[in-house]
Amino acid sequence: MLRIALCLAYFSALNLIANAEEPRAPLTRLAAGIEVSDADDAAAWNRVVLVAQPRIASGDVDRLSASLQSAVSTLSLTIMANVKPIEGVFRLDDVGIGYSVPIGRKIVLIDSENAARVGASLGFIQRQILSQNETRLADAKVVARTSTLVLFEVPGLMFVYGAHRDVMTRHLVWVESQTGRVTMAVWCLQKATESPIIQVTDHPLTLVAGGTMEDRKVHVDGESFFLGIPSERAFALESLPPGKSLPWHEELRELAATSSFDRNSISKLVTAINDARKQTKE
């Protein structure tokens, strides 16, 4: 069963952080056929981080046929983690991303080449959407990695100030060293107006519980249609995944927008997130 309780424990594994790096390597892609569920520690992918099912919710909804709206909501963005106990302490071995669909009573990872092989029946529109989504996922990059956390970013579109704007969504996934539970912090970056400076958006940094099932609301921009067909800019997220919003302060904003990380800067980011979390409890 997917966990829904929010783990707000302090990053107790700060002392395990070592050799933080900025490899900018592609984020691991989850292979078709993996069942989306928490599993025992021996399984390759044993923690569900997030399953986000999109839903057309606002904007020029009437521009979309019922079949296209249904096709958009078929594919759920899925993030999973591989957690391993090593000498009595849980470590985060890897984080992976992909798309999943319900097959029977299970939720199963698929990809455009192996959907039919694992039992998923996709129509033409669904296959096209999946292929486009996979192209975007190819740009998901790891920003920093330690023995207990992975920081990665994925480009996308967010409905901000009445328009679909390019953003880079950062995801910090970590494991609680004593329990093996995973939690994720999520925030968005964008270029400042008429400036190359990268800054966080006004959307608050959000702590997301491991195992969260998100109803991902999507905004439709009718101006991004050509001959009745939506372009890749026609759809944008309304908000970040649900969770506990943390207040921004100057230091946290600066650290969250850092372009590269080393041992010192990733530790400062973790500390700043925890400080913001503690302030919301006071």
N, C-alpha and C positions, 0 to 999 in steps of 0.2 A: 504494500500500500504506500502511495506517495505521501511523504511528510508535508504537513502544512504549517507546523509550529515554527515560529520565527526564532532562529537562534541568534541571540544578541550577545553571546558571550564575548568577553574580551579576547583579542587575538593572543591567546596564551602562548603561542608558538613563535613569538618574536625572536627568541633566542635561536630558533632553527633557521632563520633567514640567512642565507649564505649565497654569495656569488650571484646576486641579482643581475640580470643582463637584459639587453635590448636586442634580441636576435632578429626581430621582425620576420620571423619564420612563419609560414602559414599555420593557422590553427588546425589541429587534427580534425579530419572529417570522420564522422561516425559511419561505419559500414552498414550497408543494407542488411536487414535481418535481425539486428539487435533489438531485443525487447526493451521497451522503455519502462523500467521498474527498478526499484531498489533491490539489490541482490547481496549475496554474502561477499565477504572480502576477497574470495578467490576469483570472482568473476572479473572479466576485463573492464567492464563498465558497470560499476556497482552503486552509483549514486545519481539520482535524477536531480538536476539543478533547476531546470525550467522547461515547461512545455507551453508554448504560446500559440494558441489557435486564433488566427485572424478572423475578424468579423467586420464587414462593411457597415459603418455606423453613422457616418455624417458626410456632409458635402453633397456633391451632385450624384446622389445615389440612383436617381431615376435614369441616369445615363447607362446604367449597367443592367443587362438582362438578368433574370433570375438564375439562369444557368451559369453565368459568369460569376455572380455573387456566391453561388454555391461552390464553384471551383476554387475561388480565392480562399474560402474557409476550410477547404479540405486538408491543406498542408500545414502542419504545425511546426514552427521553429523549435528545435529541441537541443538543449545543452545538457551534457552528462559529464560526470567526473569519475576518474579511476582513483580510488582511495585505498592505500595499503598500510597495514600495521607493520612497523619495522622496529624491533626491539622495544615493544610496548608503547610506541608512539605512532599515531596516524600521520601519514605523509600524503601529499597530493601528487600522485604520479603523473596525471595528465588530465586535460579537459578537452572534450570534443563537441562538435556541433554538426547538425544536420537537420533533415526534415522527416517527420513521422506522420503516419496515418493509422486510423483504427483498422485492424484486421481481425474480424471475429470479436472476441472479448479482450483482445490485447491491443496495445499501441506499439507499432513496429517502425523502426527506421527504414527508409527507402532511399533510393537514388534513381536518377532518370534511366540508368542502364539496367538496373536490377529490380525494378518495381514489380514486374510481373512474376519474376522468379520467386519472390518472397510472398506472393499471394495478394498483392495490391492491384486492384482494377481501376486504372486511371483513364479518363477520357482524353480526347485531343487537347482540349483547353487546359486541363489539369497538367498534362505532360508539358505543355508549353510554359505554364507558370512555374512548374518545378525546375525546368531547365534555366529559366531566367533567374530564379532564386539561387540556384547553385552557382551561377556566374557571379552573383554578388558575394556569395560566401567565399569564393576564391580569393577575395580581397580581405578576408578576416585574418588579422596578424597578431601574433603574440608580442606584447610590448615588454613584459618582464615575467620572470619565472623563478620561483624559489622552491624549497622542499615542501612548503605549506600553502603556496598560493600561485595562481596564474592570472596575469593581467592581460587581457586581449581587447581588441577593438574591431568593430564592424561598421563599414560605411552604410548609410541609409538616408531616408527622408523623414523629417518630422514636420508636423503641421504647427508652425510657429508664426505668430503675428499675422495670421490670415493667409499664409502661403506655405507651399511645400518647400522646405529648405534643406540643403545638404548638411548632414551632421555626421559625426563619428561617435558611435556609442561605445563607451568603454565598460568592460565587465571585469570586476575583480572577484574571482572565485577563491575561497580559502576553506581549509579544513580545520576544525577544532581538534587539536592534537590529542586530547584525552578522550573524546567521545566519537570521533570520526564523522561528526555532522558537518555538512557543507552549508555555506551561506554565500550570497553574492551581493556586491555593491554595484550599482549601475548609475551612470551619468552620461551626459552628452557634451560633446565639444563642437564648436563651429568657429569659422573665421569671423573676426570682428568686422563690422561694416567698413568697407573701403580701407581695409588694413589686412596685412598677412598674419597678424597676431591671432593665435588660436586661444580661445577662451571657453569656459564652460557656459552652457545655456542657462536660462532662468529656471529650467526644470530642476527641482531639488535632487540631490544625490539620494538614492533609495536603497535601503537594505532589503533584500529579497530572500525569503526563506527557501532552503533547499526543498525541492519537490513541489514548487509552486505551479499551479495550473492557471495560466493567464488567459482571460478573455481579452484578446488584443484588438482594440478598436482602431479601425482604419478610416481615414478621411479620403474622399474622392475629389479630385480636381478635374472638372469638366473641360477646362482649357487645355488639358494634356491628352486630349483625344484627337486622333487623325482618322478621318473617314469612319467615325464610329468606333474605332479600335483604341483602347487605352494604351498609352505609352508607359515606359517604366517609371515615369515621373507622375503618373496619375494617382498613385496610392502613397499615403504617408501615415505614419503612426501618430495617434493623438497624444499618447503619453507613454511613460516608461512602465515597466511591470509593477504590479501592486506590491506594497511593502511599507516599511517605516521610513518616512521622509526625514532627512537630516538637514539642518540649517547650514547654508553656506557661510563661511567667514573668509576673510582675505587670504589667510595662509592656506586653507583647504582649497580654495579656488585655484591658487597658484600651483599647488602640488598636484591637483587633479588634472591640470592642463600640461604638466611636464611632458616634454617630447621624448625623453629618454631617462632611464632609471638605472641607478647603481644600488649597492647595498644600503647606502645612507639615505638616498631619496625615497626608496620604497619603504624603508622603516619609518621615515617621517610621514609619508602618506598614510600608512597604517595607523600611526599614532594620532594623526589629525582626524581620521575617521572615527576612531574610538573616542576621542575627546568630544566630537560633535554628538556622538551617540549618547555619551554620559550627560551632556547638557540637556538633551530632550527628556531625560528621566528626572531631572531636578525640578 
